[in-house]
Each structure stands twice: as structure tokens, then as C-alpha cells.
Amino acid sequence: MSLLIYCATPSRISEKRESIMDFVSSQGHGPFHPFQAFEYERFEGGMVGRERTMEFCRRAVDIVNCAT
């Protein structure tokens, strides 16, 4: 069964984001990375704002957890 895997990475290892997502894909699963889904300039740093962006991220975690 394919899973949707939450692939958030802390900023200290952000350079590994692509390799982590590639690994998840190579295992036949779908990588979900919130920093790519909710780009800073449009969401937290833009008109959406931090509070609503955090709500979207919490909802995304719920969706990923339901997919497992």
C-alpha cells in the first residue's frame, strides 16, 4: 500500500530535502513537504499570514495521518 509521507525537515538539514523526498518516492510512497506546499512568500510571509498558515499545516498533518 502506498502512503503519503510527511517529509518536513528542520532548517539545519534543509539541504537534504530533495534526497529525503527522492527516497520516499523510490519506496513507492508519496512525499509531502509542507515547505514546498506552503511556500513562505505566499503563505507565512505573505497575505495568508503565520496564523492561518499554521492552521493549514496542522490540517495537512491530519490528512497525512489519516492516509496511513
A tleap script that builds the chain and sets N, CA, C and O, in Angstrom:
source leaprc.protein.ff14SB
mol = sequence {
  NMET SER LEU LEU ILE TYR CYS ALA THR PRO
  SER ARG ILE SER GLU LYS ARG GLU SER ILE
  MET ASP PHE VAL SER SER GLN GLY HIE GLY
  PRO PHE HIE PRO PHE GLN ALA PHE GLU TYR
  GLU ARG PHE GLU GLY GLY MET VAL GLY ARG
  GLU ARG THR MET GLU PHE CYS ARG ARG ALA
  VAL ASP ILE VAL ASN CYS ALA CTHR
}
set mol.1.N position { 0.833 -1.176 0.000 }
set mol.1.CA position { 0.000 0.000 0.000 }
set mol.1.C position { 0.883 1.246 0.000 }
set mol.1.O position { 1.823 1.352 0.788 }
set mol.2.N position { 0.576 2.174 -0.880 }
set mol.2.CA position { 1.317 3.435 -0.929 }
set mol.2.C position { 0.813 4.372 0.141 }
set mol.2.O position { -0.385 4.441 0.417 }
set mol.3.N position { 1.740 5.091 0.737 }
set mol.3.CA position { 1.414 6.037 1.794 }
set mol.3.C position { 1.796 7.446 1.370 }
set mol.3.O position { 2.658 7.631 0.511 }
set mol.4.N position { 1.162 8.424 1.964 }
set mol.4.CA position { 1.565 9.818 1.834 }
set mol.4.C position { 2.427 10.105 3.053 }
set mol.4.O position { 1.933 10.077 4.181 }
set mol.5.N position { 3.705 10.379 2.842 }
set mol.5.CA position { 4.670 10.537 3.928 }
set mol.5.C position { 4.983 12.016 4.134 }
set mol.5.O position { 5.344 12.720 3.191 }
set mol.6.N position { 4.841 12.479 5.378 }
set mol.6.CA position { 5.134 13.857 5.754 }
set mol.6.C position { 6.647 14.001 5.882 }
set mol.6.O position { 7.251 13.387 6.762 }
set mol.7.N position { 7.260 14.793 5.028 }
set mol.7.CA position { 8.718 14.884 4.937 }
set mol.7.C position { 9.282 16.230 5.368 }
set mol.7.O position { 10.231 16.714 4.752 }
set mol.8.N position { 8.738 16.839 6.388 }
set mol.8.CA position { 9.265 18.123 6.845 }
set mol.8.C position { 10.693 17.948 7.348 }
set mol.8.O position { 11.017 16.941 7.978 }
set mol.9.N position { 11.532 18.916 7.072 }
set mol.9.CA position { 12.914 18.882 7.548 }
set mol.9.C position { 13.217 20.187 8.274 }
set mol.9.O position { 12.815 21.258 7.819 }
set mol.10.N position { 13.924 20.105 9.402 }
set mol.10.CA position { 14.334 21.337 10.072 }
set mol.10.C position { 15.361 22.074 9.215 }
set mol.10.O position { 16.017 21.472 8.364 }
set mol.11.N position { 15.492 23.353 9.441 }
set mol.11.CA position { 16.380 24.168 8.605 }
set mol.11.C position { 17.830 23.686 8.654 }
set mol.11.O position { 18.566 23.892 7.689 }
set mol.12.N position { 18.261 23.058 9.736 }
set mol.12.CA position { 19.652 22.610 9.836 }
set mol.12.C position { 19.990 21.501 8.844 }
set mol.12.O position { 21.166 21.273 8.561 }
set mol.13.N position { 18.975 20.802 8.306 }
set mol.13.CA position { 19.236 19.779 7.287 }
set mol.13.C position { 18.403 20.032 6.027 }
set mol.13.O position { 18.062 19.095 5.304 }
set mol.14.N position { 18.084 21.280 5.774 }
set mol.14.CA position { 17.241 21.614 4.615 }
set mol.14.C position { 17.879 21.205 3.288 }
set mol.14.O position { 17.172 20.977 2.306 }
set mol.15.N position { 19.207 21.110 3.251 }
set mol.15.CA position { 19.875 20.702 2.014 }
set mol.15.C position { 19.600 19.235 1.673 }
set mol.15.O position { 19.898 18.799 0.561 }
set mol.16.N position { 19.042 18.473 2.604 }
set mol.16.CA position { 18.728 17.060 2.364 }
set mol.16.C position { 17.274 16.849 1.941 }
set mol.16.O position { 16.850 15.712 1.733 }
set mol.17.N position { 16.519 17.923 1.813 }
set mol.17.CA position { 15.097 17.827 1.482 }
set mol.17.C position { 14.851 16.991 0.232 }
set mol.17.O position { 14.027 16.077 0.254 }
set mol.18.N position { 15.550 17.290 -0.850 }
set mol.18.CA position { 15.335 16.573 -2.104 }
set mol.18.C position { 15.692 15.095 -1.975 }
set mol.18.O position { 14.960 14.239 -2.471 }
set mol.19.N position { 16.808 14.786 -1.315 }
set mol.19.CA position { 17.196 13.386 -1.189 }
set mol.19.C position { 16.218 12.610 -0.310 }
set mol.19.O position { 15.967 11.432 -0.564 }
set mol.20.N position { 15.670 13.240 0.701 }
set mol.20.CA position { 14.657 12.587 1.545 }
set mol.20.C position { 13.403 12.311 0.724 }
set mol.20.O position { 12.845 11.215 0.783 }
set mol.21.N position { 12.964 13.301 -0.036 }
set mol.21.CA position { 11.774 13.117 -0.863 }
set mol.21.C position { 12.016 12.079 -1.957 }
set mol.21.O position { 11.121 11.300 -2.284 }
set mol.22.N position { 13.220 12.068 -2.522 }
set mol.22.CA position { 13.564 11.056 -3.535 }
set mol.22.C position { 13.515 9.660 -2.932 }
set mol.22.O position { 13.021 8.726 -3.563 }
set mol.23.N position { 14.027 9.514 -1.706 }
set mol.23.CA position { 14.000 8.207 -1.045 }
set mol.23.C position { 12.562 7.735 -0.829 }
set mol.23.O position { 12.233 6.583 -1.113 }
set mol.24.N position { 11.713 8.622 -0.330 }
set mol.24.CA position { 10.307 8.260 -0.105 }
set mol.24.C position { 9.660 7.834 -1.427 }
set mol.24.O position { 8.936 6.839 -1.470 }
set mol.25.N position { 9.917 8.577 -2.494 }
set mol.25.CA position { 9.370 8.235 -3.815 }
set mol.25.C position { 9.895 6.893 -4.295 }
set mol.25.O position { 9.148 6.099 -4.867 }
set mol.26.N position { 11.179 6.636 -4.062 }
set mol.26.CA position { 11.773 5.376 -4.519 }
set mol.26.C position { 11.187 4.165 -3.800 }
set mol.26.O position { 11.280 3.041 -4.295 }
set mol.27.N position { 10.594 4.388 -2.653 }
set mol.27.CA position { 9.950 3.313 -1.899 }
set mol.27.C position { 8.489 3.117 -2.318 }
set mol.27.O position { 7.778 2.277 -1.767 }
set mol.28.N position { 8.060 3.912 -3.306 }
set mol.28.CA position { 6.697 3.782 -3.819 }
set mol.28.C position { 5.662 4.602 -3.069 }
set mol.28.O position { 4.461 4.373 -3.210 }
set mol.29.N position { 6.124 5.552 -2.275 }
set mol.29.CA position { 5.214 6.391 -1.495 }
set mol.29.C position { 5.218 7.823 -2.034 }
set mol.29.O position { 6.072 8.195 -2.839 }
set mol.30.N position { 4.272 8.600 -1.586 }
set mol.30.CA position { 4.184 9.998 -1.997 }
set mol.30.C position { 4.758 10.910 -0.934 }
set mol.30.O position { 4.266 10.917 0.194 }
set mol.31.N position { 5.791 11.686 -1.261 }
set mol.31.CA position { 6.355 12.622 -0.287 }
set mol.31.C position { 5.516 13.902 -0.196 }
set mol.31.O position { 5.126 14.468 -1.217 }
set mol.32.N position { 5.249 14.344 1.008 }
set mol.32.CA position { 4.576 15.625 1.216 }
set mol.32.C position { 5.491 16.481 2.065 }
set mol.32.O position { 5.773 16.139 3.214 }
set mol.33.N position { 5.957 17.585 1.517 }
set mol.33.CA position { 6.832 18.500 2.248 }
set mol.33.C position { 6.112 19.836 2.407 }
set mol.33.O position { 5.855 20.516 1.414 }
set mol.34.N position { 5.783 20.220 3.633 }
set mol.34.CA position { 4.991 21.433 3.843 }
set mol.34.C position { 5.670 22.704 3.360 }
set mol.34.O position { 4.989 23.647 2.958 }
set mol.35.N position { 7.010 22.750 3.389 }
set mol.35.CA position { 7.696 23.962 2.957 }
set mol.35.C position { 7.617 24.148 1.455 }
set mol.35.O position { 7.780 25.262 0.960 }
set mol.36.N position { 7.368 23.073 0.726 }
set mol.36.CA position { 7.140 23.205 -0.707 }
set mol.36.C position { 5.667 23.450 -0.996 }
set mol.36.O position { 5.323 24.168 -1.934 }
set mol.37.N position { 4.810 22.858 -0.196 }
set mol.37.CA position { 3.368 23.031 -0.396 }
set mol.37.C position { 2.921 24.436 -0.004 }
set mol.37.O position { 2.057 25.026 -0.652 }
set mol.38.N position { 3.517 24.963 1.060 }
set mol.38.CA position { 3.123 26.281 1.580 }
set mol.38.C position { 4.332 27.216 1.520 }
set mol.38.O position { 4.919 27.548 2.550 }
set mol.39.N position { 4.693 27.633 0.322 }
set mol.39.CA position { 5.894 28.460 0.178 }
set mol.39.C position { 5.778 29.738 1.003 }
set mol.39.O position { 4.730 30.381 1.049 }
set mol.40.N position { 6.880 30.081 1.649 }
set mol.40.CA position { 6.926 31.172 2.618 }
set mol.40.C position { 6.389 32.494 2.061 }
set mol.40.O position { 5.574 33.157 2.704 }
set mol.41.N position { 6.843 32.869 0.880 }
set mol.41.CA position { 6.476 34.171 0.322 }
set mol.41.C position { 4.974 34.313 0.108 }
set mol.41.O position { 4.427 35.411 0.219 }
set mol.42.N position { 4.318 33.219 -0.193 }
set mol.42.CA position { 2.882 33.265 -0.454 }
set mol.42.C position { 2.066 33.080 0.829 }
set mol.42.O position { 1.009 33.690 0.985 }
set mol.43.N position { 2.550 32.250 1.734 }
set mol.43.CA position { 1.778 31.912 2.912 }
set mol.43.C position { 2.227 32.697 4.141 }
set mol.43.O position { 1.732 33.799 4.380 }
set mol.44.N position { 3.153 32.151 4.923 }
set mol.44.CA position { 3.528 32.771 6.192 }
set mol.44.C position { 4.037 34.200 6.023 }
set mol.44.O position { 3.665 35.084 6.795 }
set mol.45.N position { 4.873 34.431 5.035 }
set mol.45.CA position { 5.440 35.752 4.822 }
set mol.45.C position { 4.600 36.649 3.926 }
set mol.45.O position { 4.981 37.787 3.654 }
set mol.46.N position { 3.474 36.150 3.470 }
set mol.46.CA position { 2.633 36.912 2.552 }
set mol.46.C position { 1.268 37.226 3.121 }
set mol.46.O position { 1.100 37.379 4.331 }
set mol.47.N position { 0.297 37.318 2.234 }
set mol.47.CA position { -1.051 37.746 2.610 }
set mol.47.C position { -1.786 36.740 3.502 }
set mol.47.O position { -2.668 37.126 4.268 }
set mol.48.N position { -1.431 35.463 3.409 }
set mol.48.CA position { -2.114 34.458 4.232 }
set mol.48.C position { -1.773 34.658 5.698 }
set mol.48.O position { -2.651 34.569 6.556 }
set mol.49.N position { -0.504 34.930 5.996 }
set mol.49.CA position { -0.072 35.187 7.367 }
set mol.49.C position { 0.271 33.916 8.136 }
set mol.49.O position { -0.112 32.810 7.754 }
set mol.50.N position { 0.997 34.104 9.218 }
set mol.50.CA position { 1.504 32.975 10.001 }
set mol.50.C position { 0.396 32.139 10.633 }
set mol.50.O position { 0.426 30.912 10.539 }
set mol.51.N position { -0.561 32.766 11.263 }
set mol.51.CA position { -1.604 32.019 11.988 }
set mol.51.C position { -2.394 31.096 11.064 }
set mol.51.O position { -2.601 29.925 11.380 }
set mol.52.N position { -2.830 31.617 9.939 }
set mol.52.CA position { -3.591 30.779 9.001 }
set mol.52.C position { -2.705 29.721 8.357 }
set mol.52.O position { -3.162 28.608 8.096 }
set mol.53.N position { -1.438 30.056 8.098 }
set mol.53.CA position { -0.508 29.071 7.547 }
set mol.53.C position { -0.318 27.917 8.516 }
set mol.53.O position { -0.301 26.758 8.102 }
set mol.54.N position { -0.174 28.220 9.803 }
set mol.54.CA position { -0.008 27.161 10.803 }
set mol.54.C position { -1.252 26.279 10.854 }
set mol.54.O position { -1.142 25.066 11.039 }
set mol.55.N position { -2.419 26.866 10.695 }
set mol.55.CA position { -3.655 26.078 10.654 }
set mol.55.C position { -3.652 25.154 9.435 }
set mol.55.O position { -4.028 23.987 9.543 }
set mol.56.N position { -3.235 25.663 8.288 }
set mol.56.CA position { -3.150 24.822 7.088 }
set mol.56.C position { -2.170 23.670 7.311 }
set mol.56.O position { -2.442 22.539 6.908 }
set mol.57.N position { -1.041 23.947 7.947 }
set mol.57.CA position { -0.047 22.898 8.220 }
set mol.57.C position { -0.621 21.837 9.155 }
set mol.57.O position { -0.408 20.644 8.938 }
set mol.58.N position { -1.351 22.259 10.199 }
set mol.58.CA position { -1.977 21.290 11.105 }
set mol.58.C position { -2.985 20.429 10.362 }
set mol.58.O position { -3.064 19.222 10.591 }
set mol.59.N position { -3.746 21.040 9.484 }
set mol.59.CA position { -4.721 20.275 8.699 }
set mol.59.C position { -4.009 19.288 7.769 }
set mol.59.O position { -4.482 18.170 7.570 }
set mol.60.N position { -2.880 19.700 7.204 }
set mol.60.CA position { -2.119 18.808 6.330 }
set mol.60.C position { -1.602 17.602 7.112 }
set mol.60.O position { -1.634 16.479 6.611 }
set mol.61.N position { -1.127 17.828 8.332 }
set mol.61.CA position { -0.662 16.722 9.176 }
set mol.61.C position { -1.805 15.756 9.426 }
set mol.61.O position { -1.609 14.542 9.373 }
set mol.62.N position { -2.996 16.274 9.698 }
set mol.62.CA position { -4.156 15.415 9.915 }
set mol.62.C position { -4.453 14.567 8.677 }
set mol.62.O position { -4.765 13.382 8.793 }
set mol.63.N position { -4.357 15.171 7.504 }
set mol.63.CA position { -4.633 14.444 6.251 }
set mol.63.C position { -3.598 13.342 6.046 }
set mol.63.O position { -3.949 12.217 5.690 }
set mol.64.N position { -2.330 13.661 6.267 }
set mol.64.CA position { -1.275 12.660 6.100 }
set mol.64.C position { -1.456 11.530 7.107 }
set mol.64.O position { -1.298 10.360 6.757 }
set mol.65.N position { -1.785 11.868 8.355 }
set mol.65.CA position { -2.010 10.833 9.365 }
set mol.65.C position { -3.180 9.940 9.018 }
set mol.65.O position { -3.147 8.745 9.309 }
set mol.66.N position { -4.219 10.491 8.399 }
set mol.66.CA position { -5.372 9.686 8.010 }
set mol.66.C position { -5.039 8.744 6.869 }
set mol.66.O position { -5.686 7.709 6.708 }
set mol.67.N position { -4.043 9.092 6.082 }
set mol.67.CA position { -3.688 8.281 4.920 }
set mol.67.C position { -2.885 7.042 5.313 }
set mol.67.O position { -2.693 6.149 4.487 }
set mol.68.N position { -2.418 6.972 6.548 }
set mol.68.CA position { -1.596 5.831 6.968 }
set mol.68.C position { -2.425 4.702 7.474 }
set mol.68.O position { -1.885 3.667 7.866 }
savepdb mol mol.pdb
quit
